[in-house]
């Protein structure tokens, strides 16, 4: 299973990606490049340009890149919605 690094093309994210790669981890990077730079990420690391708030993009990344072979994109969207709802409910306590 790969590690998804959001904001991975920014300064802190790219250093994190570099260290994870040095430790032999499998990595996928998601960044909207509003502050980051594509050149900060090694060409051999899977990169997606977009927002972490884009549910459909996240479902695609998880389904195709993070080895969620038993999940369908639609079931992943339901999982995201449930997790987000849970987080909002917990913040109200």
mmCIF file as gemmi writes it, N, C-alpha and C atoms, coordinates in Angstrom:
data_model
loop_
_atom_site.group_PDB
_atom_site.id
_atom_site.type_symbol
_atom_site.label_atom_id
_atom_site.label_alt_id
_atom_site.label_comp_id
_atom_site.label_asym_id
_atom_site.label_entity_id
_atom_site.label_seq_id
_atom_site.pdbx_PDB_ins_code
_atom_site.Cartn_x
_atom_site.Cartn_y
_atom_site.Cartn_z
_atom_site.occupancy
_atom_site.B_iso_or_equiv
_atom_site.pdbx_formal_charge
_atom_site.auth_seq_id
_atom_site.auth_asym_id
_atom_site.pdbx_PDB_model_num
ATOM 1 N N . UNK Axp A 1 ? 0.845 -1.167 0 1 0 ? 1 A 1
ATOM 2 C CA . UNK Axp A 1 ? 0 0 0 1 0 ? 1 A 1
ATOM 3 C C . UNK Axp A 1 ? 0.899 1.241 0 1 0 ? 1 A 1
ATOM 4 N N . UNK Axp A 2 ? 0.484 2.25 -0.72 1 0 ? 2 A 1
ATOM 5 C CA . UNK Axp A 2 ? 1.251 3.487 -0.843 1 0 ? 2 A 1
ATOM 6 C C . UNK Axp A 2 ? 0.771 4.519 0.171 1 0 ? 2 A 1
ATOM 7 N N . UNK Axp A 3 ? 1.618 5.498 0.41 1 0 ? 3 A 1
ATOM 8 C CA . UNK Axp A 3 ? 1.29 6.626 1.281 1 0 ? 3 A 1
ATOM 9 C C . UNK Axp A 3 ? 0.915 7.803 0.39 1 0 ? 3 A 1
ATOM 10 N N . UNK Axp A 4 ? -0.25 8.393 0.638 1 0 ? 4 A 1
ATOM 11 C CA . UNK Axp A 4 ? -0.676 9.577 -0.1 1 0 ? 4 A 1
ATOM 12 C C . UNK Axp A 4 ? -0.182 10.807 0.638 1 0 ? 4 A 1
ATOM 13 N N . UNK Axp A 5 ? 0.629 11.639 -0.033 1 0 ? 5 A 1
ATOM 14 C CA . UNK Axp A 5 ? 1.134 12.868 0.562 1 0 ? 5 A 1
ATOM 15 C C . UNK Axp A 5 ? 0.437 14.032 -0.128 1 0 ? 5 A 1
ATOM 16 N N . UNK Axp A 6 ? -0.456 14.711 0.606 1 0 ? 6 A 1
ATOM 17 C CA . UNK Axp A 6 ? -1.11 15.894 0.051 1 0 ? 6 A 1
ATOM 18 C C . UNK Axp A 6 ? -0.2 17.089 0.28 1 0 ? 6 A 1
ATOM 19 N N . UNK Axp A 7 ? -0.153 17.977 -0.688 1 0 ? 7 A 1
ATOM 20 C CA . UNK Axp A 7 ? 0.762 19.111 -0.596 1 0 ? 7 A 1
ATOM 21 C C . UNK Axp A 7 ? 2.205 18.681 -0.776 1 0 ? 7 A 1
ATOM 22 N N . UNK Axp A 8 ? 2.402 17.576 -1.477 1 0 ? 8 A 1
ATOM 23 C CA . UNK Axp A 8 ? 3.724 16.974 -1.609 1 0 ? 8 A 1
ATOM 24 C C . UNK Axp A 8 ? 4.702 17.716 -2.496 1 0 ? 8 A 1
ATOM 25 N N . UNK Axp A 9 ? 4.246 18.733 -3.211 1 0 ? 9 A 1
ATOM 26 C CA . UNK Axp A 9 ? 5.156 19.487 -4.084 1 0 ? 9 A 1
ATOM 27 C C . UNK Axp A 9 ? 5.601 20.798 -3.445 1 0 ? 9 A 1
ATOM 28 N N . UNK Axp A 10 ? 5.131 21.088 -2.244 1 0 ? 10 A 1
ATOM 29 C CA . UNK Axp A 10 ? 5.575 22.265 -1.508 1 0 ? 10 A 1
ATOM 30 C C . UNK Axp A 10 ? 6.87 21.965 -0.777 1 0 ? 10 A 1
ATOM 31 N N . UNK Axp A 11 ? 7.372 22.941 -0.052 1 0 ? 11 A 1
ATOM 32 C CA . UNK Axp A 11 ? 8.673 22.762 0.616 1 0 ? 11 A 1
ATOM 33 C C . UNK Axp A 11 ? 8.639 21.613 1.62 1 0 ? 11 A 1
ATOM 34 N N . UNK Axp A 12 ? 7.73 21.668 2.587 1 0 ? 12 A 1
ATOM 35 C CA . UNK Axp A 12 ? 7.672 20.629 3.615 1 0 ? 12 A 1
ATOM 36 C C . UNK Axp A 12 ? 7.246 19.298 3.007 1 0 ? 12 A 1
ATOM 37 N N . UNK Axp A 13 ? 6.251 19.336 2.128 1 0 ? 13 A 1
ATOM 38 C CA . UNK Axp A 13 ? 5.783 18.104 1.503 1 0 ? 13 A 1
ATOM 39 C C . UNK Axp A 13 ? 6.85 17.417 0.673 1 0 ? 13 A 1
ATOM 40 N N . UNK Axp A 14 ? 7.613 18.196 -0.091 1 0 ? 14 A 1
ATOM 41 C CA . UNK Axp A 14 ? 8.635 17.58 -0.949 1 0 ? 14 A 1
ATOM 42 C C . UNK Axp A 14 ? 9.772 16.985 -0.124 1 0 ? 14 A 1
ATOM 43 N N . UNK Axp A 15 ? 10.11 17.617 1 1 0 ? 15 A 1
ATOM 44 C CA . UNK Axp A 15 ? 11.127 17.039 1.893 1 0 ? 15 A 1
ATOM 45 C C . UNK Axp A 15 ? 10.591 15.747 2.504 1 0 ? 15 A 1
ATOM 46 N N . UNK Axp A 16 ? 9.325 15.745 2.881 1 0 ? 16 A 1
ATOM 47 C CA . UNK Axp A 16 ? 8.695 14.544 3.425 1 0 ? 16 A 1
ATOM 48 C C . UNK Axp A 16 ? 8.707 13.423 2.399 1 0 ? 16 A 1
ATOM 49 N N . UNK Axp A 17 ? 8.332 13.753 1.16 1 0 ? 17 A 1
ATOM 50 C CA . UNK Axp A 17 ? 8.325 12.754 0.084 1 0 ? 17 A 1
ATOM 51 C C . UNK Axp A 17 ? 9.73 12.199 -0.129 1 0 ? 17 A 1
ATOM 52 N N . UNK Axp A 18 ? 10.707 13.068 -0.153 1 0 ? 18 A 1
ATOM 53 C CA . UNK Axp A 18 ? 12.091 12.631 -0.357 1 0 ? 18 A 1
ATOM 54 C C . UNK Axp A 18 ? 12.539 11.672 0.748 1 0 ? 18 A 1
ATOM 55 N N . UNK Axp A 19 ? 12.216 11.996 1.982 1 0 ? 19 A 1
ATOM 56 C CA . UNK Axp A 19 ? 12.614 11.129 3.104 1 0 ? 19 A 1
ATOM 57 C C . UNK Axp A 19 ? 11.879 9.802 3.071 1 0 ? 19 A 1
ATOM 58 N N . UNK Axp A 20 ? 10.592 9.837 2.756 1 0 ? 20 A 1
ATOM 59 C CA . UNK Axp A 20 ? 9.833 8.591 2.652 1 0 ? 20 A 1
ATOM 60 C C . UNK Axp A 20 ? 10.404 7.711 1.545 1 0 ? 20 A 1
ATOM 61 N N . UNK Axp A 21 ? 10.726 8.323 0.409 1 0 ? 21 A 1
ATOM 62 C CA . UNK Axp A 21 ? 11.299 7.565 -0.714 1 0 ? 21 A 1
ATOM 63 C C . UNK Axp A 21 ? 12.654 6.972 -0.335 1 0 ? 21 A 1
ATOM 64 N N . UNK Axp A 22 ? 13.463 7.745 0.383 1 0 ? 22 A 1
ATOM 65 C CA . UNK Axp A 22 ? 14.77 7.262 0.83 1 0 ? 22 A 1
ATOM 66 C C . UNK Axp A 22 ? 14.618 6.055 1.751 1 0 ? 22 A 1
ATOM 67 N N . UNK Axp A 23 ? 13.52 6.032 2.52 1 0 ? 23 A 1
ATOM 68 C CA . UNK Axp A 23 ? 13.253 4.905 3.422 1 0 ? 23 A 1
ATOM 69 C C . UNK Axp A 23 ? 12.565 3.743 2.723 1 0 ? 23 A 1
ATOM 70 N N . UNK Axp A 24 ? 12.381 3.85 1.396 1 0 ? 24 A 1
ATOM 71 C CA . UNK Axp A 24 ? 11.811 2.748 0.627 1 0 ? 24 A 1
ATOM 72 C C . UNK Axp A 24 ? 10.3 2.678 0.598 1 0 ? 24 A 1
ATOM 73 N N . UNK Axp A 25 ? 9.642 3.735 1.045 1 0 ? 25 A 1
ATOM 74 C CA . UNK Axp A 25 ? 8.18 3.743 1.043 1 0 ? 25 A 1
ATOM 75 C C . UNK Axp A 25 ? 7.642 3.975 -0.363 1 0 ? 25 A 1
ATOM 76 N N . UNK Axp A 26 ? 6.469 3.449 -0.623 1 0 ? 26 A 1
ATOM 77 C CA . UNK Axp A 26 ? 5.75 3.703 -1.866 1 0 ? 26 A 1
ATOM 78 C C . UNK Axp A 26 ? 4.886 4.94 -1.641 1 0 ? 26 A 1
ATOM 79 N N . UNK Axp A 27 ? 4.993 5.919 -2.544 1 0 ? 27 A 1
ATOM 80 C CA . UNK Axp A 27 ? 4.373 7.225 -2.324 1 0 ? 27 A 1
ATOM 81 C C . UNK Axp A 27 ? 3.554 7.639 -3.537 1 0 ? 27 A 1
ATOM 82 N N . UNK Axp A 28 ? 2.469 8.342 -3.274 1 0 ? 28 A 1
ATOM 83 C CA . UNK Axp A 28 ? 1.674 9.019 -4.292 1 0 ? 28 A 1
ATOM 84 C C . UNK Axp A 28 ? 1.516 10.458 -3.812 1 0 ? 28 A 1
ATOM 85 N N . UNK Axp A 29 ? 1.724 11.424 -4.705 1 0 ? 29 A 1
ATOM 86 C CA . UNK Axp A 29 ? 1.662 12.84 -4.33 1 0 ? 29 A 1
ATOM 87 C C . UNK Axp A 29 ? 0.439 13.496 -4.972 1 0 ? 29 A 1
ATOM 88 N N . UNK Axp A 30 ? -0.251 14.291 -4.164 1 0 ? 30 A 1
ATOM 89 C CA . UNK Axp A 30 ? -1.37 15.11 -4.622 1 0 ? 30 A 1
ATOM 90 C C . UNK Axp A 30 ? -1.073 16.551 -4.243 1 0 ? 30 A 1
ATOM 91 N N . UNK Axp A 31 ? -1.105 17.453 -5.211 1 0 ? 31 A 1
ATOM 92 C CA . UNK Axp A 31 ? -0.85 18.863 -4.94 1 0 ? 31 A 1
ATOM 93 C C . UNK Axp A 31 ? -1.55 19.697 -6.003 1 0 ? 31 A 1
ATOM 94 N N . UNK Axp A 32 ? -2.105 20.834 -5.608 1 0 ? 32 A 1
ATOM 95 C CA . UNK Axp A 32 ? -2.76 21.706 -6.596 1 0 ? 32 A 1
ATOM 96 C C . UNK Axp A 32 ? -1.785 22.712 -7.206 1 0 ? 32 A 1
ATOM 97 N N . UNK Axp A 33 ? -0.537 22.672 -6.764 1 0 ? 33 A 1
ATOM 98 C CA . UNK Axp A 33 ? 0.549 23.519 -7.27 1 0 ? 33 A 1
ATOM 99 C C . UNK Axp A 33 ? 0.302 25.007 -7.07 1 0 ? 33 A 1
ATOM 100 N N . UNK Axp A 34 ? -0.575 25.361 -6.107 1 0 ? 34 A 1
ATOM 101 C CA . UNK Axp A 34 ? -0.762 26.779 -5.824 1 0 ? 34 A 1
ATOM 102 C C . UNK Axp A 34 ? 0.474 27.361 -5.142 1 0 ? 34 A 1
ATOM 103 N N . UNK Axp A 35 ? 1.183 26.541 -4.381 1 0 ? 35 A 1
ATOM 104 C CA . UNK Axp A 35 ? 2.431 26.976 -3.74 1 0 ? 35 A 1
ATOM 105 C C . UNK Axp A 35 ? 3.59 26.046 -4.087 1 0 ? 35 A 1
ATOM 106 N N . UNK Axp A 36 ? 3.281 24.832 -4.499 1 0 ? 36 A 1
ATOM 107 C CA . UNK Axp A 36 ? 4.316 23.846 -4.782 1 0 ? 36 A 1
ATOM 108 C C . UNK Axp A 36 ? 4.79 23.902 -6.218 1 0 ? 36 A 1
ATOM 109 N N . UNK Axp A 37 ? 5.755 23.065 -6.52 1 0 ? 37 A 1
ATOM 110 C CA . UNK Axp A 37 ? 6.348 22.998 -7.853 1 0 ? 37 A 1
ATOM 111 C C . UNK Axp A 37 ? 6.485 21.544 -8.269 1 0 ? 37 A 1
ATOM 112 N N . UNK Axp A 38 ? 6.007 21.219 -9.446 1 0 ? 38 A 1
ATOM 113 C CA . UNK Axp A 38 ? 6.062 19.846 -9.948 1 0 ? 38 A 1
ATOM 114 C C . UNK Axp A 38 ? 7.498 19.332 -9.968 1 0 ? 38 A 1
ATOM 115 N N . UNK Axp A 39 ? 8.445 20.213 -10.243 1 0 ? 39 A 1
ATOM 116 C CA . UNK Axp A 39 ? 9.853 19.821 -10.333 1 0 ? 39 A 1
ATOM 117 C C . UNK Axp A 39 ? 10.412 19.358 -8.988 1 0 ? 39 A 1
ATOM 118 N N . UNK Axp A 40 ? 9.709 19.649 -7.894 1 0 ? 40 A 1
ATOM 119 C CA . UNK Axp A 40 ? 10.176 19.247 -6.568 1 0 ? 40 A 1
ATOM 120 C C . UNK Axp A 40 ? 9.971 17.752 -6.318 1 0 ? 40 A 1
ATOM 121 N N . UNK Axp A 41 ? 9.206 17.109 -7.179 1 0 ? 41 A 1
ATOM 122 C CA . UNK Axp A 41 ? 8.896 15.689 -7.014 1 0 ? 41 A 1
ATOM 123 C C . UNK Axp A 41 ? 9.611 14.883 -8.093 1 0 ? 41 A 1
ATOM 124 N N . UNK Axp A 42 ? 10.292 13.83 -7.671 1 0 ? 42 A 1
ATOM 125 C CA . UNK Axp A 42 ? 10.988 12.941 -8.609 1 0 ? 42 A 1
ATOM 126 C C . UNK Axp A 42 ? 10.004 12.418 -9.653 1 0 ? 42 A 1
ATOM 127 N N . UNK Axp A 43 ? 10.446 12.359 -10.892 1 0 ? 43 A 1
ATOM 128 C CA . UNK Axp A 43 ? 9.577 11.93 -12.001 1 0 ? 43 A 1
ATOM 129 C C . UNK Axp A 43 ? 9.056 10.504 -11.818 1 0 ? 43 A 1
ATOM 130 N N . UNK Axp A 44 ? 9.727 9.7 -11.031 1 0 ? 44 A 1
ATOM 131 C CA . UNK Axp A 44 ? 9.3 8.319 -10.814 1 0 ? 44 A 1
ATOM 132 C C . UNK Axp A 44 ? 8.2 8.149 -9.779 1 0 ? 44 A 1
ATOM 133 N N . UNK Axp A 45 ? 7.821 9.224 -9.119 1 0 ? 45 A 1
ATOM 134 C CA . UNK Axp A 45 ? 6.776 9.163 -8.096 1 0 ? 45 A 1
ATOM 135 C C . UNK Axp A 45 ? 5.447 9.582 -8.717 1 0 ? 45 A 1
ATOM 136 N N . UNK Axp A 46 ? 4.409 8.759 -8.571 1 0 ? 46 A 1
ATOM 137 C CA . UNK Axp A 46 ? 3.106 9.132 -9.133 1 0 ? 46 A 1
ATOM 138 C C . UNK Axp A 46 ? 2.627 10.47 -8.574 1 0 ? 46 A 1
ATOM 139 N N . UNK Axp A 47 ? 2.202 11.357 -9.478 1 0 ? 47 A 1
ATOM 140 C CA . UNK Axp A 47 ? 1.794 12.709 -9.103 1 0 ? 47 A 1
ATOM 141 C C . UNK Axp A 47 ? 0.428 13.021 -9.698 1 0 ? 47 A 1
ATOM 142 N N . UNK Axp A 48 ? -0.454 13.581 -8.875 1 0 ? 48 A 1
ATOM 143 C CA . UNK Axp A 48 ? -1.764 14.032 -9.316 1 0 ? 48 A 1
ATOM 144 C C . UNK Axp A 48 ? -1.878 15.512 -8.992 1 0 ? 48 A 1
ATOM 145 N N . UNK Axp A 49 ? -2.251 16.301 -9.988 1 0 ? 49 A 1
ATOM 146 C CA . UNK Axp A 49 ? -2.471 17.721 -9.746 1 0 ? 49 A 1
ATOM 147 C C . UNK Axp A 49 ? -3.945 17.932 -9.486 1 0 ? 49 A 1
ATOM 148 N N . UNK Axp A 50 ? -4.25 18.467 -8.309 1 0 ? 50 A 1
ATOM 149 C CA . UNK Axp A 50 ? -5.629 18.719 -7.944 1 0 ? 50 A 1
ATOM 150 C C . UNK Axp A 50 ? -5.739 18.998 -6.465 1 0 ? 50 A 1
ATOM 151 N N . UNK Axp A 51 ? -6.964 19.153 -6.012 1 0 ? 51 A 1
ATOM 152 C CA . UNK Axp A 51 ? -7.248 19.512 -4.632 1 0 ? 51 A 1
ATOM 153 C C . UNK Axp A 51 ? -7.601 18.288 -3.802 1 0 ? 51 A 1
ATOM 154 N N . UNK Axp A 52 ? -7.179 18.294 -2.553 1 0 ? 52 A 1
ATOM 155 C CA . UNK Axp A 52 ? -7.547 17.222 -1.627 1 0 ? 52 A 1
ATOM 156 C C . UNK Axp A 52 ? -9.042 17.279 -1.312 1 0 ? 52 A 1
ATOM 157 N N . UNK Axp A 53 ? -9.701 18.372 -1.654 1 0 ? 53 A 1
ATOM 158 C CA . UNK Axp A 53 ? -11.139 18.487 -1.465 1 0 ? 53 A 1
ATOM 159 C C . UNK Axp A 53 ? -11.96 17.934 -2.613 1 0 ? 53 A 1
ATOM 160 N N . UNK Axp A 54 ? -11.308 17.471 -3.655 1 0 ? 54 A 1
ATOM 161 C CA . UNK Axp A 54 ? -11.993 16.909 -4.823 1 0 ? 54 A 1
ATOM 162 C C . UNK Axp A 54 ? -12.263 15.426 -4.564 1 0 ? 54 A 1
ATOM 163 N N . UNK Axp A 55 ? -13.476 15.111 -4.144 1 0 ? 55 A 1
ATOM 164 C CA . UNK Axp A 55 ? -13.837 13.733 -3.774 1 0 ? 55 A 1
ATOM 165 C C . UNK Axp A 55 ? -13.62 12.752 -4.91 1 0 ? 55 A 1
ATOM 166 N N . UNK Axp A 56 ? -13.98 13.147 -6.12 1 0 ? 56 A 1
ATOM 167 C CA . UNK Axp A 56 ? -13.85 12.229 -7.249 1 0 ? 56 A 1
ATOM 168 C C . UNK Axp A 56 ? -12.379 11.936 -7.557 1 0 ? 56 A 1
ATOM 169 N N . UNK Axp A 57 ? -11.547 12.959 -7.475 1 0 ? 57 A 1
ATOM 170 C CA . UNK Axp A 57 ? -10.119 12.754 -7.7 1 0 ? 57 A 1
ATOM 171 C C . UNK Axp A 57 ? -9.537 11.844 -6.623 1 0 ? 57 A 1
ATOM 172 N N . UNK Axp A 58 ? -9.909 12.077 -5.362 1 0 ? 58 A 1
ATOM 173 C CA . UNK Axp A 58 ? -9.42 11.218 -4.281 1 0 ? 58 A 1
ATOM 174 C C . UNK Axp A 58 ? -9.852 9.772 -4.482 1 0 ? 58 A 1
ATOM 175 N N . UNK Axp A 59 ? -11.095 9.572 -4.881 1 0 ? 59 A 1
ATOM 176 C CA . UNK Axp A 59 ? -11.567 8.208 -5.127 1 0 ? 59 A 1
ATOM 177 C C . UNK Axp A 59 ? -10.762 7.557 -6.248 1 0 ? 59 A 1
ATOM 178 N N . UNK Axp A 60 ? -10.463 8.325 -7.287 1 0 ? 60 A 1
ATOM 179 C CA . UNK Axp A 60 ? -9.661 7.799 -8.396 1 0 ? 60 A 1
ATOM 180 C C . UNK Axp A 60 ? -8.249 7.439 -7.929 1 0 ? 60 A 1
ATOM 181 N N . UNK Axp A 61 ? -7.649 8.307 -7.125 1 0 ? 61 A 1
ATOM 182 C CA . UNK Axp A 61 ? -6.297 8.042 -6.626 1 0 ? 61 A 1
ATOM 183 C C . UNK Axp A 61 ? -6.278 6.791 -5.767 1 0 ? 61 A 1
ATOM 184 N N . UNK Axp A 62 ? -7.227 6.695 -4.849 1 0 ? 62 A 1
ATOM 185 C CA . UNK Axp A 62 ? -7.264 5.527 -3.965 1 0 ? 62 A 1
ATOM 186 C C . UNK Axp A 62 ? -7.522 4.267 -4.771 1 0 ? 62 A 1
ATOM 187 N N . UNK Axp A 63 ? -8.438 4.335 -5.717 1 0 ? 63 A 1
ATOM 188 C CA . UNK Axp A 63 ? -8.802 3.157 -6.502 1 0 ? 63 A 1
ATOM 189 C C . UNK Axp A 63 ? -7.668 2.7 -7.414 1 0 ? 63 A 1
ATOM 190 N N . UNK Axp A 64 ? -6.971 3.645 -8.039 1 0 ? 64 A 1
ATOM 191 C CA . UNK Axp A 64 ? -5.952 3.262 -9.024 1 0 ? 64 A 1
ATOM 192 C C . UNK Axp A 64 ? -4.544 3.186 -8.466 1 0 ? 64 A 1
ATOM 193 N N . UNK Axp A 65 ? -4.205 4.034 -7.506 1 0 ? 65 A 1
ATOM 194 C CA . UNK Axp A 65 ? -2.813 4.131 -7.07 1 0 ? 65 A 1
ATOM 195 C C . UNK Axp A 65 ? -2.524 3.566 -5.694 1 0 ? 65 A 1
ATOM 196 N N . UNK Axp A 66 ? -3.524 3.483 -4.861 1 0 ? 66 A 1
ATOM 197 C CA . UNK Axp A 66 ? -3.26 3.041 -3.496 1 0 ? 66 A 1
ATOM 198 C C . UNK Axp A 66 ? -3.707 1.605 -3.252 1 0 ? 66 A 1
ATOM 199 N N . UNK Axp A 67 ? -3.883 0.85 -4.314 1 0 ? 67 A 1
ATOM 200 C CA . UNK Axp A 67 ? -4.153 -0.589 -4.236 1 0 ? 67 A 1
ATOM 201 C C . UNK Axp A 67 ? -5.412 -0.928 -3.45 1 0 ? 67 A 1
ATOM 202 N N . UNK Axp A 68 ? -6.475 -0.247 -3.751 1 0 ? 68 A 1
ATOM 203 C CA . UNK Axp A 68 ? -7.751 -0.588 -3.125 1 0 ? 68 A 1
ATOM 204 C C . UNK Axp A 68 ? -8.555 -1.396 -4.134 1 0 ? 68 A 1
ATOM 205 N N . UNK Axp A 69 ? -8.032 -2.566 -4.474 1 0 ? 69 A 1
ATOM 206 C CA . UNK Axp A 69 ? -8.587 -3.371 -5.563 1 0 ? 69 A 1
ATOM 207 C C . UNK Axp A 69 ? -9.992 -3.879 -5.268 1 0 ? 69 A 1
ATOM 208 N N . UNK Axp A 70 ? -10.344 -4.037 -3.998 1 0 ? 70 A 1
ATOM 209 C CA . UNK Axp A 70 ? -11.661 -4.566 -3.663 1 0 ? 70 A 1
ATOM 210 C C . UNK Axp A 70 ? -12.712 -3.475 -3.539 1 0 ? 70 A 1
ATOM 211 N N . UNK Axp A 71 ? -12.338 -2.229 -3.744 1 0 ? 71 A 1
ATOM 212 C CA . UNK Axp A 71 ? -13.257 -1.1 -3.617 1 0 ? 71 A 1
ATOM 213 C C . UNK Axp A 71 ? -13.637 -0.578 -5.001 1 0 ? 71 A 1
ATOM 214 N N . UNK Axp A 72 ? -14.864 -0.134 -5.121 1 0 ? 72 A 1
ATOM 215 C CA . UNK Axp A 72 ? -15.269 0.554 -6.341 1 0 ? 72 A 1
ATOM 216 C C . UNK Axp A 72 ? -15.19 2.05 -6.071 1 0 ? 72 A 1
ATOM 217 N N . UNK Axp A 73 ? -15.023 2.86 -7.11 1 0 ? 73 A 1
ATOM 218 C CA . UNK Axp A 73 ? -14.999 4.313 -6.881 1 0 ? 73 A 1
ATOM 219 C C . UNK Axp A 73 ? -16.246 4.827 -6.16 1 0 ? 73 A 1
ATOM 220 N N . UNK Axp A 74 ? -17.417 4.269 -6.466 1 0 ? 74 A 1
ATOM 221 C CA . UNK Axp A 74 ? -18.639 4.75 -5.799 1 0 ? 74 A 1
ATOM 222 C C . UNK Axp A 74 ? -18.65 4.371 -4.323 1 0 ? 74 A 1
ATOM 223 N N . UNK Axp A 75 ? -18.131 3.181 -3.976 1 0 ? 75 A 1
ATOM 224 C CA . UNK Axp A 75 ? -18.092 2.817 -2.56 1 0 ? 75 A 1
ATOM 225 C C . UNK Axp A 75 ? -17.071 3.67 -1.811 1 0 ? 75 A 1
ATOM 226 N N . UNK Axp A 76 ? -16.003 4.082 -2.497 1 0 ? 76 A 1
ATOM 227 C CA . UNK Axp A 76 ? -15.028 4.965 -1.863 1 0 ? 76 A 1
ATOM 228 C C . UNK Axp A 76 ? -15.631 6.329 -1.571 1 0 ? 76 A 1
ATOM 229 N N . UNK Axp A 77 ? -16.478 6.833 -2.477 1 0 ? 77 A 1
ATOM 230 C CA . UNK Axp A 77 ? -17.14 8.119 -2.233 1 0 ? 77 A 1
ATOM 231 C C . UNK Axp A 77 ? -18.049 8.035 -1.01 1 0 ? 77 A 1
ATOM 232 N N . UNK Axp A 78 ? -18.733 6.911 -0.851 1 0 ? 78 A 1
ATOM 233 C CA . UNK Axp A 78 ? -19.569 6.731 0.336 1 0 ? 78 A 1
ATOM 234 C C . UNK Axp A 78 ? -18.714 6.698 1.601 1 0 ? 78 A 1
ATOM 235 N N . UNK Axp A 79 ? -17.569 6.041 1.513 1 0 ? 79 A 1
ATOM 236 C CA . UNK Axp A 79 ? -16.652 5.98 2.646 1 0 ? 79 A 1
ATOM 237 C C . UNK Axp A 79 ? -16.147 7.382 3 1 0 ? 79 A 1
ATOM 238 N N . UNK Axp A 80 ? -15.766 8.173 1.994 1 0 ? 80 A 1
ATOM 239 C CA . UNK Axp A 80 ? -15.312 9.541 2.246 1 0 ? 80 A 1
ATOM 240 C C . UNK Axp A 80 ? -16.413 10.361 2.913 1 0 ? 80 A 1
ATOM 241 N N . UNK Axp A 81 ? -17.638 10.258 2.382 1 0 ? 81 A 1
ATOM 242 C CA . UNK Axp A 81 ? -18.751 11.01 2.955 1 0 ? 81 A 1
ATOM 243 C C . UNK Axp A 81 ? -18.973 10.624 4.417 1 0 ? 81 A 1
ATOM 244 N N . UNK Axp A 82 ? -18.898 9.33 4.71 1 0 ? 82 A 1
ATOM 245 C CA . UNK Axp A 82 ? -19.085 8.871 6.09 1 0 ? 82 A 1
ATOM 246 C C . UNK Axp A 82 ? -17.98 9.394 6.992 1 0 ? 82 A 1
ATOM 247 N N . UNK Axp A 83 ? -16.741 9.351 6.526 1 0 ? 83 A 1
ATOM 248 C CA . UNK Axp A 83 ? -15.616 9.822 7.333 1 0 ? 83 A 1
ATOM 249 C C . UNK Axp A 83 ? -15.707 11.317 7.587 1 0 ? 83 A 1
ATOM 250 N N . UNK Axp A 84 ? -16.099 12.066 6.57 1 0 ? 84 A 1
ATOM 251 C CA . UNK Axp A 84 ? -16.229 13.522 6.723 1 0 ? 84 A 1
ATOM 252 C C . UNK Axp A 84 ? -17.365 13.847 7.683 1 0 ? 84 A 1
ATOM 253 N N . UNK Axp A 85 ? -18.499 13.16 7.547 1 0 ? 85 A 1
ATOM 254 C CA . UNK Axp A 85 ? -19.618 13.381 8.458 1 0 ? 85 A 1
ATOM 255 C C . UNK Axp A 85 ? -19.222 13.063 9.89 1 0 ? 85 A 1
ATOM 256 N N . UNK Axp A 86 ? -18.501 11.967 10.064 1 0 ? 86 A 1
ATOM 257 C CA . UNK Axp A 86 ? -18.043 11.585 11.405 1 0 ? 86 A 1
ATOM 258 C C . UNK Axp A 86 ? -17.155 12.668 11.998 1 0 ? 86 A 1
ATOM 259 N N . UNK Axp A 87 ? -16.248 13.187 11.19 1 0 ? 87 A 1
ATOM 260 C CA . UNK Axp A 87 ? -15.346 14.244 11.657 1 0 ? 87 A 1
ATOM 261 C C . UNK Axp A 87 ? -16.097 15.504 12.074 1 0 ? 87 A 1
ATOM 262 N N . UNK Axp A 88 ? -17.086 15.906 11.274 1 0 ? 88 A 1
ATOM 263 C CA . UNK Axp A 88 ? -17.885 17.071 11.638 1 0 ? 88 A 1
ATOM 264 C C . UNK Axp A 88 ? -18.658 16.835 12.922 1 0 ? 88 A 1
ATOM 265 N N . UNK Axp A 89 ? -19.235 15.637 13.051 1 0 ? 89 A 1
ATOM 266 C CA . UNK Axp A 89 ? -20.006 15.329 14.262 1 0 ? 89 A 1
ATOM 267 C C . UNK Axp A 89 ? -19.105 15.332 15.481 1 0 ? 89 A 1
ATOM 268 N N . UNK Axp A 90 ? -17.901 14.822 15.366 1 0 ? 90 A 1
ATOM 269 C CA . UNK Axp A 90 ? -16.978 14.794 16.501 1 0 ? 90 A 1
ATOM 270 C C . UNK Axp A 90 ? -16.549 16.207 16.898 1 0 ? 90 A 1
ATOM 271 N N . UNK Axp A 91 ? -16.449 17.106 15.928 1 0 ? 91 A 1
ATOM 272 C CA . UNK Axp A 91 ? -16.018 18.477 16.244 1 0 ? 91 A 1
ATOM 273 C C . UNK Axp A 91 ? -17.1 19.256 16.972 1 0 ? 91 A 1
ATOM 274 N N . UNK Axp A 92 ? -18.327 18.784 16.927 1 0 ? 92 A 1
ATOM 275 C CA . UNK Axp A 92 ? -19.427 19.478 17.593 1 0 ? 92 A 1
ATOM 276 C C . UNK Axp A 92 ? -19.565 19.065 19.056 1 0 ? 92 A 1
ATOM 277 N N . UNK Axp A 93 ? -18.895 18.024 19.453 1 0 ? 93 A 1
ATOM 278 C CA . UNK Axp A 93 ? -19.018 17.5 20.835 1 0 ? 93 A 1
ATOM 279 C C . UNK Axp A 93 ? -18.369 18.435 21.816 1 0 ? 93 A 1
